[in-house]
Amino acid sequence: MCGICGKINLNKNNKKVSINDLNIIKKKIASRGPDSDGNWINNERSLVVSVHRLATQDSSSVANQPLFSSDKNVIAIMNGEIYNHNKLKKILEKKGYIFKTKNDTEVVANSYHYWGKKFLSKLEGQFALFVYNSKTNQGLLARDEHGISPLYYSKKNNKIFFSSTEDSLNSQINKSLKLNNKTVADFIISGSPTNDNTIFKNIKQVQPGKYILFYPNKKYLMPKFYKIFKPNEKLKKKINSDDLQKEVLSILKNKVSERASGNKNVGIFLSGGVDSTLILALLRKIYPKKKIVTFTASFENFKSKELIGEQDAVKKICKYYNSRNIVVPIKSNDLIKNMGTYSSPETGILEYCNRALAKAAKLNGIDVVLSGEGSDEMFIGYDHNLSIIAIINKNFSFLKKKYKLRSDVNLKNLKKIKIEDLFLIGGADIDLENAREEIFKKDLKKTEAFKKTISKYIKKYKLNNPKEFHKISFLLDYEIKIPNIQLRRSEGPSMAEGVEMRFPFLNDDLKKLVYTAPLIFKINKSLKDKVLLRNSIKSLIPNYLHNEKMPFGVPATRKKYFLKSKKGYNEPALAKILYKNRNQIKKDIDNFPIFKEVFFKKNFLNMLQKKQKNIENSFFDPILWRVWSLSKWYKLQLNK
């Protein structure tokens, strides 16, 4: 991947653009692309773009971005990968287009030249891109449908600025730090912004699957979808369980192969779960003799210094697949030192975990890593979703034997329960959402409630039957959780170390297949999670390597939700981290009057901190962590 940025004048009376207009952004995104730095300004000086490149497809200097169409009229810059670029290239060559490189960005330039904006629906990959045709004076900004590659923009004074990171954009265009109140409230309740919002007041994200059309010195059009996933889509043909499993495995094998392509060394972030183990198994099958390096995070107990995690299980996995494993210790002191140093406030500890893993990968000559994000959401891997399905669908009530709701919400009268309440039970903190009056001060309280935002999403899907909760949660996760939490806490921290993450599970073919498959193929009386996936990979992974899902962030904190789990639970490695840092937390929060004067009520902040005063009763509170990380991040942003 790379870092891209630019400035587009929308009025001919604006001051002519200069590369200096991007000087702050360029400095901040440089680590995303350590291999080359390219800039371009059009003749009218109404448009300037820049790119810091990580050369994954063609490392020759002629392949450095920006790149152009055969007739030089179209310029393109891109952050990401187009996995079907060779297929598109062959089509374009037959149309007379000439290519000088093996870079997929050159394919993007010629594709826009030939198909216009319709080329977006032909792309398969992870990308944030800019293209511009100087002959027609038309261009566009676009982002992949899964939201893997980030793309932010701001329209101000008849100018559009865009960048791969939101904080670099804010530093470039804003003299003061203004936060988006809606995002602050949503962040505390769910850990995620919604719609096109970011943590910054005047900065938007290009939402997954959308594009912005622009005409320099003239105008721009509001973001539009170029690809829409249909909530009521059904399987095109009847399929039995065996054929479905074969198709799942076939798709994943192809996607792992595609994402392992290029001229960079590829590694794997191996958690020990079935998702990353499958990626390793498939990569070994594709490359029987290739040296494969994997990286595993393990948490250091701040008292005993014992490493707590999946390193023992991973050791068996790596032995079976003949791969090297590097265990990366996650120390609480390092975790605290890195708080607030990301583009936006961190939702938990995974931002640092991915940064530490990426740093280890880079030190070991690995520039690209594969990871299993998206599998849990796709194959029903979360305990709270399984517990809800058990309650609302009698056909699967047997799941109650193992899975329990993460909330004490009263579900006695199911007829009165709204679907958005069911999502909040697992996807956000329903107790906080219901207590907005006691938590937020006026400016945050008057923003649209997270629950209302979710209800709008659900209304758009036109899925009103609670028994379709598995479909609704699938869509909500893919529209909110995956792009705004899962990918931002992985892709961003990893790219900050110059390592590109790729995600085999995030592809349109698998998404459509699994979404439309009957629920009976995804759940059975074995009481295991991700049944369809586990059944699909029996030939690749022996039973003794199938590890039960364990909370990665803070090991063992959710033992009570797995009533009959066979997992051995140790004391959580980071359970006392907030108690240990309670004095610093108070100091960090008290240092910023905005927290008590604008954002949160004093009693709420005091209540969160009071829970950590006694070591015996202290625990890892994700809400307090978010408040603390927001204060750390806010301080660093003010000082930039």
C-alpha positions in Angstrom: 0.0 0.0 0.0 0.9 3.7 -0.2 0.0 7.1 1.2 -1.8 9.4 -1.2 -2.9 13.0 -0.9 -3.9 16.0 -3.1 -5.6 19.3 -3.4 -8.3 20.2 -6.0 -9.4 23.8 -6.7 -13.1 24.1 -7.5 -13.1 27.7 -8.5 -10.8 29.3 -11.1 -10.4 32.4 -8.9 -8.6 30.3 -6.2 -4.9 30.7 -5.8 -2.9 28.4 -8.0 -1.9 25.2 -6.3 1.6 24.2 -5.2 3.2 21.1 -3.8 3.8 23.2 -0.7 0.0 23.0 -0.1 0.6 19.4 0.8 3.8 19.7 2.9 2.3 18.7 6.2 0.3 15.8 4.9 3.3 14.5 2.9 5.4 14.4 6.0 2.8 12.6 8.0 2.0 9.9 5.5 5.6 9.2 4.4 5.9 6.1 6.5 3.1 4.5 4.5 5.3 4.4 1.3 9.0 4.2 2.0 10.0 3.2 -1.6 9.4 6.3 -3.6 7.9 9.8 -3.5 6.1 11.2 -6.6 4.3 14.6 -7.2 2.2 16.0 -10.1 0.6 19.4 -10.9 -1.6 20.0 -14.0 -0.9 22.8 -16.4 -3.7 25.0 -15.1 -2.4 24.5 -11.6 -5.9 23.7 -10.4 -4.8 20.3 -9.1 -1.8 18.8 -7.3 -1.3 15.3 -6.0 1.4 13.3 -4.2 2.1 9.7 -3.4 4.5 7.9 -1.1 4.8 4.4 -2.6 5.3 0.9 -1.1 6.3 -1.0 -4.3 4.5 -4.4 -4.1 3.8 -5.1 -7.7 6.8 -3.7 -9.8 9.8 -2.3 -7.9 11.4 -0.7 -11.0 11.7 3.1 -11.0 9.5 3.4 -14.2 6.7 1.9 -12.1 6.8 4.7 -9.5 3.6 6.6 -9.2 1.9 8.8 -10.5 1.3 6.7 -13.6 -0.5 7.6 -16.9 -2.7 6.1 -19.6 -1.2 5.2 -23.0 -2.0 8.7 -24.4 -0.9 10.5 -21.2 -4.3 12.1 -20.7 -5.2 10.2 -17.6 -3.1 10.3 -14.4 -3.7 7.9 -11.5 -2.4 7.4 -8.0 -3.5 4.6 -5.7 -3.1 3.2 -2.2 -3.7 -0.5 -2.4 -3.9 -3.5 -4.7 -6.0 -4.5 -7.7 -6.0 -8.3 -7.6 -7.6 -8.7 -11.1 -5.3 -6.2 -12.8 -3.7 -8.8 -15.1 -7.2 -9.8 -16.4 -8.2 -6.2 -17.0 -4.8 -5.5 -18.6 -5.3 -8.3 -21.2 -8.7 -6.8 -22.1 -7.2 -3.3 -22.5 -4.3 -4.6 -24.6 -6.7 -6.0 -27.1 -8.3 -2.6 -27.3 -4.9 -1.1 -28.3 -3.6 0.2 -24.9 0.1 -0.1 -24.3 1.6 -0.7 -20.9 5.1 0.2 -19.8 5.0 -1.4 -16.3 3.6 -4.3 -14.3 2.1 -1.9 -11.8 -1.7 -2.2 -11.2 -2.0 1.6 -11.0 -1.2 1.9 -14.7 -4.1 -0.5 -15.3 -6.3 1.9 -13.3 -5.3 4.8 -15.4 -6.1 3.0 -18.7 -9.3 1.5 -17.3 -10.6 4.9 -16.4 -9.6 6.2 -19.9 -11.5 3.4 -21.6 -14.6 2.7 -19.3 -14.9 6.0 -17.5 -16.4 5.8 -14.0 -17.9 2.4 -14.8 -14.4 0.9 -14.4 -14.8 1.0 -10.6 -17.3 -1.9 -10.7 -14.7 -4.0 -12.5 -12.0 -3.7 -9.9 -11.4 -6.5 -7.4 -9.1 -5.5 -4.6 -8.3 -3.1 -1.7 -7.8 0.4 -2.8 -8.2 4.2 -2.4 -7.5 5.9 -5.7 -7.4 9.2 -7.6 -7.8 9.4 -11.3 -8.0 12.5 -13.6 -8.5 13.0 -17.3 -6.9 16.2 -18.4 -8.7 16.1 -21.8 -12.2 16.0 -20.3 -11.3 17.8 -17.1 -13.0 15.1 -15.1 -11.7 13.0 -12.2 -12.8 10.9 -9.3 -11.8 9.7 -5.8 -12.9 6.2 -4.9 -12.6 3.6 -2.1 -12.9 -0.2 -2.2 -16.3 -1.7 -1.1 -14.9 -3.2 2.1 -13.2 0.0 3.3 -9.8 -1.7 3.6 -7.9 1.3 2.2 -8.7 4.6 4.0 -9.5 7.8 2.2 -10.4 11.1 3.8 -11.4 14.4 2.4 -12.4 18.0 3.3 -14.2 20.6 1.2 -13.5 24.1 2.3 -13.5 27.5 0.5 -14.0 25.9 -2.9 -11.1 23.5 -2.4 -11.0 19.7 -1.8 -8.1 18.2 0.2 -7.7 14.4 0.4 -5.4 12.1 2.2 -4.8 8.5 3.4 -5.0 9.6 7.1 -7.4 11.9 8.8 -5.0 13.5 11.3 -2.6 14.6 8.5 -5.5 16.3 6.7 -6.6 18.1 9.8 -3.0 19.3 10.5 -2.8 20.6 7.0 -6.0 22.6 6.7 -7.2 23.5 10.2 -5.6 26.0 12.6 -7.5 24.7 15.6 -8.6 21.2 16.8 -12.4 20.8 16.5 -13.9 17.4 17.2 -17.1 15.9 15.8 -19.5 15.6 18.7 -21.5 12.8 17.1 -18.3 10.7 16.6 -17.2 11.3 20.2 -20.5 10.0 21.5 -20.5 7.0 19.1 -16.9 6.2 19.9 -17.6 5.9 23.7 -20.7 3.8 23.1 -19.5 1.6 20.3 -15.9 2.4 19.5 -16.8 3.4 16.0 -17.8 6.5 13.9 -20.8 6.1 11.8 -21.8 7.2 8.3 -19.1 9.4 6.7 -18.1 10.9 10.0 -14.6 11.0 11.5 -13.3 12.2 14.8 -12.6 15.6 13.3 -15.4 18.1 12.8 -14.7 19.2 9.2 -13.2 16.0 7.8 -15.2 13.2 6.1 -14.3 9.7 5.0 -15.2 8.4 1.6 -17.4 5.5 2.6 -16.7 2.0 1.4 -17.9 1.4 -2.2 -18.3 5.1 -2.9 -16.7 7.6 -5.3 -16.6 11.4 -5.6 -16.7 12.9 -9.1 -14.9 16.3 -9.5 -14.2 18.9 -12.2 -11.2 21.2 -11.3 -11.9 24.9 -11.3 -15.6 24.0 -11.5 -17.4 21.7 -9.1 -17.6 18.3 -7.4 -20.6 15.9 -6.9 -21.6 14.4 -3.6 -20.3 10.8 -3.0 -22.2 8.0 -4.7 -22.1 4.2 -4.5 -20.6 2.4 -7.5 -21.3 -1.0 -6.0 -24.3 -1.9 -3.8 -24.7 -5.1 -1.9 -28.3 -6.3 -2.0 -29.7 -7.3 1.4 -32.4 -9.5 -0.2 -30.0 -11.3 -2.5 -30.4 -15.1 -2.6 -28.3 -18.0 -3.8 -28.5 -18.3 -7.6 -28.8 -22.1 -7.3 -29.8 -24.7 -4.8 -26.7 -26.0 -3.0 -26.1 -28.8 -0.5 -23.8 -28.6 2.5 -20.9 -30.5 0.8 -20.9 -28.3 -2.3 -21.2 -25.1 -0.2 -18.1 -26.2 1.8 -16.1 -27.0 -1.3 -17.0 -23.6 -2.8 -16.0 -21.7 0.4 -12.6 -23.5 0.4 -12.1 -22.9 -3.3 -12.7 -19.2 -3.0 -10.4 -18.8 0.0 -7.6 -20.7 -1.8 -7.9 -18.3 -4.7 -8.0 -15.2 -2.5 -5.0 -16.3 -0.5 -3.1 -16.9 -3.7 -4.0 -13.5 -5.1 -3.0 -11.7 -1.9 0.3 -13.5 -1.7 1.3 -12.2 -5.1 3.8 -9.5 -5.9 7.5 -8.9 -5.3 7.5 -8.5 -1.5 8.0 -11.1 1.1 4.7 -12.2 2.6 4.1 -13.2 6.2 1.1 -14.0 8.4 -0.2 -12.5 11.6 -1.1 -15.8 13.4 -3.3 -15.6 16.4 -3.8 -19.4 16.8 -7.5 -19.2 15.8 -9.0 -21.0 12.9 -9.0 -18.0 10.5 -5.3 -17.3 10.5 -4.5 -21.0 10.8 -6.4 -21.6 7.6 -4.5 -18.8 5.8 -1.2 -20.5 6.8 -2.6 -23.9 5.7 -3.6 -22.6 2.3 -0.3 -20.7 1.8 1.6 -23.8 2.6 -0.5 -25.8 0.1 0.1 -23.2 -2.6 3.8 -22.9 -1.9 5.0 -26.3 -0.5 8.7 -25.3 -0.2 8.4 -21.6 0.5 9.8 -20.2 3.8 6.8 -18.8 5.7 7.2 -16.5 8.7 4.4 -15.9 11.1 4.0 -13.4 14.0 2.0 -13.9 17.2 1.2 -11.5 20.0 1.4 -12.7 23.5 0.6 -10.6 26.6 3.1 -10.1 29.5 1.5 -10.2 32.9 2.7 -7.0 34.6 3.3 -8.8 37.9 4.8 -12.2 37.0 6.1 -11.2 33.5 4.6 -14.5 32.3 3.5 -14.5 28.7 -0.2 -15.2 28.5 -1.7 -16.0 25.1 -1.8 -18.6 22.3 1.9 -19.1 21.8 1.8 -22.8 22.8 -1.0 -23.6 20.4 0.7 -21.6 17.7 3.9 -23.6 18.2 2.0 -26.8 17.3 0.4 -25.2 14.3 3.7 -23.9 12.9 5.4 -27.3 13.5 2.6 -29.0 11.5 2.9 -26.5 8.6 6.7 -26.2 8.7 6.8 -22.4 9.3 8.8 -20.1 11.5 7.0 -18.3 14.3 8.1 -15.1 16.1 6.3 -14.4 19.4 6.0 -10.6 20.0 5.6 -9.8 23.7 3.0 -7.1 24.4 4.1 -5.2 27.5 1.7 -2.9 29.4 4.3 -0.1 29.6 4.8 -0.1 25.9 1.0 -0.2 25.4 0.6 2.9 27.5 3.5 4.8 25.9 1.9 4.3 22.5 -1.6 5.5 23.6 -2.8 8.5 21.6 -0.2 8.2 18.8 -2.6 6.9 16.1 -4.6 8.8 13.5 -7.6 8.6 15.7 -8.2 7.5 19.4 -7.7 3.8 19.8 -10.7 1.6 20.7 -8.7 -0.9 22.7 -5.3 -2.6 22.7 -5.3 -4.1 19.2 -3.9 -0.9 17.6 -0.7 -1.3 19.5 -0.7 -5.1 19.0 -0.8 -4.7 15.2 1.8 -2.0 15.3 4.2 -4.2 17.4 3.5 -7.2 15.1 4.2 -5.0 12.0 7.4 -3.7 13.5 8.6 -7.2 14.1 7.6 -8.2 10.5 9.6 -5.3 9.1 12.7 -6.2 11.1 12.5 -9.7 9.7 12.3 -8.6 6.0 8.5 -8.9 5.7 6.7 -6.1 3.9 3.3 -7.7 3.4 1.2 -9.8 5.9 -2.0 -11.7 5.6 -4.6 -11.5 8.3 -8.0 -13.0 9.1 -10.2 -9.9 9.7 -13.8 -10.3 8.5 -14.1 -14.1 9.2 -15.8 -13.7 12.6 -18.5 -11.4 11.2 -19.0 -13.5 8.1 -19.2 -17.0 9.7 -20.9 -16.1 13.0 -17.8 -16.2 15.2 -19.0 -14.0 18.0 -20.6 -15.4 21.2 -23.1 -12.6 21.5 -24.5 -13.2 18.0 -24.9 -16.9 18.7 -26.6 -16.2 22.0 -29.1 -13.8 20.3 -29.9 -16.3 17.6 -30.5 -18.9 20.4 -33.1 -16.6 21.9 -35.0 -15.4 18.9 -35.0 -18.5 16.8 -36.4 -21.7 18.4 -34.7 -23.9 15.9 -31.3 -23.0 17.4 -32.3 -22.7 21.1 -29.7 -25.4 21.9 -27.0 -22.7 21.7 -28.2 -21.5 25.1 -26.3 -24.4 26.6 -23.0 -22.6 25.8 -23.6 -19.0 24.9 -24.9 -16.2 27.1 -25.8 -12.6 26.3 -23.2 -9.9 27.3 -26.0 -7.8 28.8 -28.6 -8.2 31.5 -31.3 -6.6 29.2 -34.8 -7.9 29.8 -35.8 -10.2 26.9 -38.9 -11.7 28.5 -41.2 -9.9 26.0 -39.4 -10.6 22.7 -42.3 -9.1 20.6 -41.4 -5.7 21.9 -37.7 -6.0 21.4 -36.5 -4.0 18.4 -33.8 -5.3 16.1 -31.5 -2.4 16.9 -31.6 -3.4 20.6 -30.4 -6.9 19.6 -27.4 -5.3 17.7 -26.6 -3.1 20.7 -26.5 -6.1 23.0 -23.3 -7.3 21.2 -22.2 -4.5 18.8 -22.2 -1.7 21.3 -22.9 -1.0 25.0 -26.6 -1.0 25.4 -26.4 0.2 29.0 -24.4 3.3 28.0 -26.8 4.0 25.1 -29.8 3.9 27.4 -28.0 6.2 29.9 -27.1 9.0 27.5 -28.8 11.6 29.8 -26.5 10.6 32.7 -23.3 10.4 30.6 -23.1 13.2 28.1 -23.3 16.9 28.5 -25.5 19.0 26.2 -23.4 19.1 23.0 -23.0 15.4 22.9 -26.4 14.5 24.2 -28.2 16.4 21.4 -26.4 14.4 18.7 -28.3 11.6 17.0 -28.3 8.6 19.3 -26.3 5.6 18.1 -29.4 3.4 18.4 -31.3 5.8 16.0 -28.4 5.7 13.6 -28.5 1.9 13.7 -32.3 1.9 13.1 -31.8 3.9 9.9 -29.3 1.4 8.6 -31.7 -1.5 9.3 -34.6 0.4 7.7 -32.4 0.7 4.6 -31.9 -3.0 4.5 -35.7 -3.7 4.6 -35.1 -6.7 6.8 -37.7 -6.5 9.6 -37.9 -10.0 10.9 -35.9 -10.6 14.1 -35.3 -14.2 12.9 -33.1 -12.5 10.2 -30.8 -11.1 12.8 -27.9 -13.1 11.4 -28.3 -11.2 8.1 -28.8 -7.8 9.8 -25.8 -8.2 12.0 -23.7 -9.3 9.0 -24.7 -6.2 7.1 -24.2 -3.8 10.0 -20.8 -5.3 10.8 -19.7 -5.0 7.2 -21.0 -1.4 7.0 -19.8 -0.1 10.4 -17.6 -2.4 12.4 -15.3 -3.9 9.8 -14.3 -0.6 8.0 -14.4 1.7 11.0 -13.0 -0.5 13.8 -11.5 -3.8 12.6 -9.6 -2.4 9.6 -8.6 1.0 11.1 -7.0 -0.7 14.1 -5.1 -3.0 11.8 -4.3 -1.4 8.5 -3.3 2.0 9.9 -0.9 0.9 12.7 0.7 -1.6 10.3 1.2 0.9 7.5 2.7 3.3 10.0 5.6 0.7 10.1 5.7 0.3 6.3 4.0 -3.1 6.3 0.9 -3.7 4.1 -1.9 -5.9 5.5 -4.0 -8.0 3.1 -7.3 -9.7 4.1 -8.3 -12.9 2.2 -11.7 -13.2 3.8 -12.7 -9.7 2.6 -13.8 -10.4 -0.9 -17.1 -10.0 -2.8 -17.4 -13.7 -3.9 -17.1 -15.1 -0.4 -19.3 -12.4 1.1 -22.2 -13.1 -1.3 -21.9 -16.9 -0.9 -21.9 -17.0 2.9 -24.5 -14.3 3.3 -27.0 -16.1 1.1 -26.3 -19.6 2.5 -29.0 -21.1 4.7 -28.5 -20.6 8.5 -28.7 -24.3 9.0 -25.4 -24.7 7.3 -23.7 -22.2 9.6 -24.9 -23.5 13.0 -25.2 -27.1 14.4 -25.5 -28.9 17.7 -21.7 -29.2 18.1 -22.0 -25.8 19.7 -18.9 -24.6 17.9 -18.6 -21.2 16.4 -18.0 -20.7 12.6 -19.4 -24.1 11.8 -19.5 -23.6 8.0 -15.8 -22.5 7.9 -14.7 -25.3 10.2 -16.5 -27.9 8.1 -15.0 -26.5 4.9 -11.4 -26.9 6.0 -11.5 -30.4 7.6 -9.1 -31.7 4.9 -6.6 -29.0 5.6 -6.5 -28.6 9.4 -6.5 -31.6 11.7 -9.0 -31.5 14.7 -6.2 -31.1 17.3 -5.3 -27.8 15.7 -8.8 -26.3 15.8 -8.6 -23.9 18.7 -11.7 -22.5 20.4 -12.1 -18.8 20.0 -10.5 -16.9 22.9 -10.8 -13.1 23.4 -7.6 -11.8 21.8 -7.5 -8.3 23.3 -7.6 -9.2 27.0 -7.3 -12.9 27.4 -10.0 -14.7 29.5 -12.1 -11.7 30.5 -15.2 -13.2 29.0 -15.1 -16.6 30.6 -18.6 -16.3 32.0 -20.1 -16.0 28.5 -18.8 -19.4 27.4 -20.7 -21.6 29.8 -19.4 -25.0 28.7 -16.1 -23.9 27.1 -13.3 -26.4 27.3 -10.7 -23.6 27.1 -8.3 -23.3 30.0 -8.5 -19.7 31.3 -5.6 -18.0 33.0 -5.8 -14.7 34.8 -6.1 -11.9 32.2 -2.7 -10.5 31.5 -3.9 -6.9 31.4 -6.8 -7.1 33.9 -5.1 -4.7 36.4 -3.6 -2.3 33.9 -6.2 0.4 34.6 -5.7 0.0 38.4 -2.0 0.3 38.0 -2.4 3.5 36.0 -5.3 5.0 37.9 -3.4 8.1 39.1 -2.2 8.9 35.6 -5.7 8.4 34.2 -7.1 10.9 36.6 -4.4 13.4 35.8 -4.8 12.9 32.0 -8.6 13.4 32.2 -8.4 16.3 34.7 -5.9 18.2 32.5 -8.5 18.8 29.8 -11.5 20.9 30.9 -13.2 20.1 27.6 -13.9 16.6 29.0 -16.0 17.9 31.9 -17.2 21.1 30.4 -18.3 19.9 27.0 -18.2 16.1 26.6 -18.9 14.1 29.8 -20.7 14.6 33.1 -18.5 14.6 36.1 -20.3 11.8 37.8 -19.8 9.5 34.8 -16.1 10.1 34.8 -15.8 9.7 38.6 -17.9 6.5 38.4 -15.5 5.0 35.8 -12.4 5.8 37.8 -14.0 4.7 41.1 -14.3 1.1 39.8 -10.5 0.9 39.6 -9.6 2.1 43.1 -9.6 -1.4 44.6 -7.1 -3.9 43.1 -9.3 -6.9 44.0 -12.3 -5.5 42.1 -10.5 -3.7 39.3 -10.8 -5.0 35.7 -10.2 -4.0 32.1 -13.0 -1.5 31.5 -13.2 -0.8 27.7 -15.2 2.4 28.3 -12.6 3.9 30.7 -9.9 2.8 28.2 -11.7 4.7 25.4 -12.1 7.8 27.6 -8.4 7.6 28.6 -7.2 7.0 25.0 -9.3 10.0 23.8 -7.6 12.2 26.4 -4.1 11.0 25.4 -4.9 11.4 21.7 -6.4 14.9 22.3 -3.3 16.1 24.1 -1.0 15.0 21.3 -3.2 16.6 18.7 -3.2 19.9 20.5 0.6 19.9 20.7 1.1 19.2 17.0 
